[in-house]
Amino acid sequence: MQAGMPLSGPVTLAGCGEWLRCCGGGEPRPRTVWLGHPEKRDQRYPRNVINNQKYNFFTFLPGVLFNQFKYFFNLYFLLLACSQFVPEMRLGALYTYWVPLGFVLAVTIIREAVEEIRCYMRDKEVNSQVYSRLTARGTVKVKSSSIQVGDLIIVEKNQRVPADMIFLRTSEKNGSCFLRTDQLDGETDWKLRLPVACTQRLPTAADLLQIRSYVYAEEPNIDIHNFVGTFTREDSDPPISESLSIENALWAGTVTASGTVVGVVLYTGRELRSVMNTSNPRSKIGLFDLEVNCLTKILFAALVVVALVMVALQHFAGRWYLQIIRFLLLFSNIIPISLRVNLDMGKIVYSWVIRRDSKIPGTVVRSSTIPEQLGRISYLLTDKTGTLTQNEMVFKRLHLGTVAYGLDSMDEVQSHIFSIYTQVLRNVGKKMKTHVHGQNINYRTLKKKKKFLI
């Protein structure tokens, strides 16, 4: 490029793209991670912070109000209250409309604030967990939120894996470890993981910092069942290169079930497999709330019809359009604002009872807006993939259409099956002709004339 020439559009855009990728905001791409040397990273990576909150300090109040008034039920009462600022439409004191609406909003805001605080405390507990990091000065303690790509992290037995890592060493004599992945994929079966062979043969874990090696890993993605990468040790003669697979990966959120493991961090923060498989936090609404919202629209349509009838009886005299609004305000109590308060208070009580139920200790209610959805469950489907509390399935009851059989009635089921089986054999026998030849029996069907040798 000649001096003094202006930068062209494609060059400028390419430069912006490179700048965004360096800042961690561009397209994900494969990476080279040097063991124990985070400063050698070729791009910026997100912080290893878990954040499951729906709002922050600045978006909390606007977000809660928006989620409330985007439904017709709450928007209806807001319009009623605002109409009282117009003198021609005022029917009484302002507080008779704004106090009930303010109370409803206060209950909702307090409930959302409590949920956000609980979510913040859970995230803080996870982000504040302390791990051991291997450095040139020895082993140092570090919080989960301070872990970076390239760090060598030691994970003790029964400790949560803080980030997506490659398994380098284990204290187990058999050279492997088991992971509990129930928090990641719902399966309670332990998963076998194998370390990189050349790093497992090192005398001590501190020797990982004495070798010159790196991991070439694929770009971050949502596939928790596959991984592609290579491990290369450059200071050996000749250089050693090993292919990596899912058997060498330790995903964040899993728990080590045996031994102490050492791994090198590949992905952090929003690039974690577990985070990428999780949808963004959002306000959930149950089917019952949608039904109430639909019923409110129907009642409002009825109010409009009644108001039109009342104005028609007066032959649309004078400022009839204002009369329609005044009649809507007069009959607005057909839609009770107390219903919103009662529903919210009921959900709070439901959530409190679920948390305090002695039959299901340790249950965490993560959303208090949809506890009534549990009462709408009609069918519970289970299988043997490990998603059960225990990998045991005990027969309790067999339900066939309109008939149910328990353990005490299995003899009846057996007799039914035997009688049906006998009847089928009898019907088949009528259509067959038996020919015995020595020890072999040939069955010849009378219709198709085919032989079957038993």
Secondary structure, 3 states (H helix, E strand, C coil): CCCCCCCCHHHHHHHHHHHHHHCCCCCCCCEEEECCCHHHCCCCCCCCCCCCCCCCCCCHHHHHHHHHHCCHHHHHHHHHHHHCCCHHHCCCCCHHHHHHHHHHHHHHHHHHHHHHHHHHHHHHHHHCCEEEEEECCEEEEEEHHHCCCCCEEEECCCCECCCEEEEEEECCCCCCEEEECHHHHCCCCEEEECCCHHHHCCCCHHHHHCCCEEEEECCCCCCCCCCCEEEEECCCCCCEEEEECHHHEECCCCEECCCCEEEEEEECHHHCHHHHCCCCCCCCCCHHHHHHHHHHHHHHHHHHHHHHHHHHHCCCCCCHHHHHHHHHHHCHHHCCCHHHHHHHHHHHHHHHHHHHCCCCCCCCCCCCCCHHHHHHCCCCCCCCCCCCCCCCCCCCEEEECCEEEEHHHHHHHHHHHHHHHHHHHHHHHHCEEEEEECCEEEEEECCCCCEEEC
